[in-house]
Amino acid sequence: MGDYLDEEDMRRLQSMKRKQERKRREREQELRRNLFKLGLAVICAVAVLGVFTVISSIVKGRHIKDTKEGILPQKGVQSLLAAKVKKEESEDAEEETASVKEEEHSYKYAMTENTSELTSQIISSHAIFLDMEEQTVLACKDAMSRIVPASMTKVLTLLVAVENIDNFDDEFTITQEITEYCYVHGCSSAGYEKGEKVTVRDLLYATVLPSGADAALGLAHYVSGSQEAFVELMNKKLEELGLSETTHFTNCVGIYEEDHYCTIYDMAMIMEAALQNETCLEVLSTRTYITSKTEQHPEGIPLSNWFIRRIEDKDTAGLFVGGKTGYVEQSGSCAASFGTDENGKKYICVTTNADSKWGCIDDHAYMYAHFASK
C-alpha cells in the first residue's frame, strides 16, 4: 500500500486552502482599516493643536498691541493700577527703612582716605585705632564684624556700676553664689572669699586690674540685686550709646555665651564712654592698687594691671596707655586700650583674636607707634 490522495481528498484540501487564504486577506484588510483610523486620529489631533496655537498667538498679539496703545480690559487696568500702587508703597517703605537704618548705623568715627587697612602688620584678626580728637578711624581690620568681647565686657560693667553707685565707700559682702559662679565657669578672680566684706571702691579696681569676676559680680549684686537685673542695665546703656543693634550682653564678666557679642567698633565706643567718666578713667589708668584690709586679707589684696605694665616696655610713641584685656577660647587674646600723648590728645585701640597675650600687646604697641601723631 502506498501513501496517496484520491480525488475527494484533493477537493477537500483545496477547499480548506481557499478558506484559509480568504481569512488571511480579511485580517490584512482589517489591519489596514485600523491603521488608517489611527493615522486619521493623529492628523486630527495635530490639526486641532495647530489651530489652538494660532488662535492663542493672535489673541496674545492683540493683547500686547492693546497694552502698548493703552487699551486694556477693565480688569487688567485695575490689576495694573493695584500693582503700581503696591510698588510705589514698597519703594516708599524701602526708602523709609533705609533712612532709619542709615540713622541707626551712622558711625560717629568716620573712615577717611587716610584710613589704613591693616593686614599682616598685626596678628589680631579684628582691630580698630581711633583718633578721639578728630573722631576719625586711623586704621582698621574687619572692624564691623561680630566678635566675642570676653573680659573687655568689664569696661561696660565698670561704667554702668559707677553711674549707679552713690557711695563708693559703702560695703558689700561676697556671697557663696558669687564664689561658686566663678568656680563653675572658671573665671579669673581677684581672690575674695565667701563672707568677706569689701568696699564698693575696691570692687571697681578689682573688676579691672586683675579682671576679677568675683568683683564684677559683687558690683552687679550691689547695684541691682542680681547679675540678670544688672545685665538689663548694661543693655539699656548700649541702647543709650546707640549700639544695641550690633551689641548685646548676657553677663557682666565676659564668659562666652551665644548671645553675648559686639563689634570691635562698638567696644571702642564703650571705651570712649567710660573715658568720659572720671572715676572710670582713673580705674582704667591705674597700674597697681591694694584693697582695703579685711578679716580674710589683713594686708589687703595687691592688684595689678599687667597690660599697662607690659606695654610700657614697648614703643608706644611716648603715649601713656591704659586699658582692659580679655581672653576666652572663642575670642583669643584681646584688649581695649587708650593712649594719651603729652599734649592730651587721646586714642582708642581695640583688637581681638591674637594668638597670645604678648601678640595682643605687640599689636597695640604697633598701632600706637605707627598711627598716633608724634
Secondary structure in CASP SS format (residue, H / E / C, confidence):
PFRMAT SS
TARGET T0000
AUTHOR 0000-0000-0000
METHOD secondary structure of the structure
MODEL  1
M C 1.00
G C 1.00
D C 1.00
Y C 1.00
L C 1.00
D C 1.00
E H 1.00
E H 1.00
D H 1.00
M H 1.00
R H 1.00
R H 1.00
L H 1.00
Q H 1.00
S H 1.00
M H 1.00
K H 1.00
R H 1.00
K H 1.00
Q H 1.00
E H 1.00
R H 1.00
K H 1.00
R H 1.00
R H 1.00
E H 1.00
R H 1.00
E H 1.00
Q H 1.00
E H 1.00
L H 1.00
R H 1.00
R H 1.00
N H 1.00
L H 1.00
F H 1.00
K H 1.00
L H 1.00
G H 1.00
L H 1.00
A H 1.00
V H 1.00
I H 1.00
C H 1.00
A H 1.00
V H 1.00
A H 1.00
V H 1.00
L H 1.00
G H 1.00
V H 1.00
F H 1.00
T H 1.00
V H 1.00
I H 1.00
S H 1.00
S H 1.00
I H 1.00
V H 1.00
K H 1.00
G H 1.00
R H 1.00
H H 1.00
I H 1.00
K H 1.00
D H 1.00
T H 1.00
K H 1.00
E C 1.00
G C 1.00
I C 1.00
L C 1.00
P C 1.00
Q H 1.00
K H 1.00
G H 1.00
V H 1.00
Q H 1.00
S H 1.00
L H 1.00
L H 1.00
A H 1.00
A H 1.00
K H 1.00
V H 1.00
K H 1.00
K H 1.00
E H 1.00
E H 1.00
S H 1.00
E H 1.00
D H 1.00
A H 1.00
E H 1.00
E H 1.00
E H 1.00
T H 1.00
A H 1.00
S H 1.00
V H 1.00
K H 1.00
E H 1.00
E H 1.00
E H 1.00
H C 1.00
S C 1.00
Y C 1.00
K C 1.00
Y C 1.00
A E 1.00
M E 1.00
T E 1.00
E E 1.00
N E 1.00
T E 1.00
S E 1.00
E E 1.00
L C 1.00
T C 1.00
S C 1.00
Q C 1.00
I C 1.00
I C 1.00
S C 1.00
S C 1.00
H E 1.00
A E 1.00
I E 1.00
F E 1.00
L E 1.00
D E 1.00
M C 1.00
E C 1.00
E C 1.00
Q C 1.00
T E 1.00
V E 1.00
L E 1.00
A E 1.00
C E 1.00
K E 1.00
D C 1.00
A C 1.00
M C 1.00
S C 1.00
R E 1.00
I E 1.00
V C 1.00
P C 1.00
A H 1.00
S H 1.00
M H 1.00
T H 1.00
K H 1.00
V H 1.00
L H 1.00
T H 1.00
L H 1.00
L H 1.00
V H 1.00
A H 1.00
V H 1.00
E H 1.00
N C 1.00
I C 1.00
D C 1.00
N C 1.00
F C 1.00
D C 1.00
D C 1.00
E E 1.00
F E 1.00
T E 1.00
I C 1.00
T C 1.00
Q H 1.00
E H 1.00
I H 1.00
T H 1.00
E H 1.00
Y H 1.00
C H 1.00
Y H 1.00
V H 1.00
H H 1.00
G C 1.00
C C 1.00
S C 1.00
S C 1.00
A C 1.00
G C 1.00
Y C 1.00
E C 1.00
K C 1.00
G C 1.00
E C 1.00
K E 1.00
V E 1.00
T E 1.00
V H 1.00
R H 1.00
D H 1.00
L H 1.00
L H 1.00
Y H 1.00
A H 1.00
T H 1.00
V H 1.00
L C 1.00
P C 1.00
S C 1.00
G C 1.00
A H 1.00
D H 1.00
A H 1.00
A H 1.00
L H 1.00
G H 1.00
L H 1.00
A H 1.00
H H 1.00
Y H 1.00
V H 1.00
S H 1.00
G C 1.00
S C 1.00
Q H 1.00
E H 1.00
A H 1.00
F H 1.00
V H 1.00
E H 1.00
L H 1.00
M H 1.00
N H 1.00
K H 1.00
K H 1.00
L H 1.00
E H 1.00
E H 1.00
L C 1.00
G C 1.00
L C 1.00
S C 1.00
E C 1.00
T C 1.00
T C 1.00
H E 1.00
F C 1.00
T C 1.00
N C 1.00
C C 1.00
V C 1.00
G C 1.00
I C 1.00
Y C 1.00
E C 1.00
E C 1.00
D C 1.00
H C 1.00
Y E 1.00
C E 1.00
T E 1.00
I H 1.00
Y H 1.00
D H 1.00
M H 1.00
A H 1.00
M H 1.00
I H 1.00
M H 1.00
E H 1.00
A H 1.00
A H 1.00
L H 1.00
Q C 1.00
N C 1.00
E H 1.00
T H 1.00
C H 1.00
L H 1.00
E H 1.00
V H 1.00
L H 1.00
S H 1.00
T C 1.00
R C 1.00
T E 1.00
Y E 1.00
I E 1.00
T C 1.00
S C 1.00
K C 1.00
T C 1.00
E C 1.00
Q C 1.00
H C 1.00
P C 1.00
E C 1.00
G C 1.00
I C 1.00
P E 1.00
L E 1.00
S E 1.00
N C 1.00
W H 1.00
F H 1.00
I H 1.00
R H 1.00
R H 1.00
I H 1.00
E C 1.00
D C 1.00
K C 1.00
D C 1.00
T C 1.00
A C 1.00
G C 1.00
L C 1.00
F E 1.00
V E 1.00
G E 1.00
G E 1.00
K E 1.00
T E 1.00
G E 1.00
Y E 1.00
V E 1.00
E C 1.00
Q C 1.00
S C 1.00
G E 1.00
S E 1.00
C E 1.00
A E 1.00
A E 1.00
S E 1.00
F E 1.00
G E 1.00
T E 1.00
D C 1.00
E C 1.00
N C 1.00
G C 1.00
K C 1.00
K E 1.00
Y E 1.00
I E 1.00
C E 1.00
V E 1.00
T E 1.00
T E 1.00
N E 1.00
A E 1.00
D C 1.00
S C 1.00
K H 1.00
W H 1.00
G H 1.00
C H 1.00
I H 1.00
D H 1.00
D H 1.00
H H 1.00
A H 1.00
Y H 1.00
M H 1.00
Y H 1.00
A H 1.00
H H 1.00
F H 1.00
A C 1.00
S C 1.00
K C 1.00
END
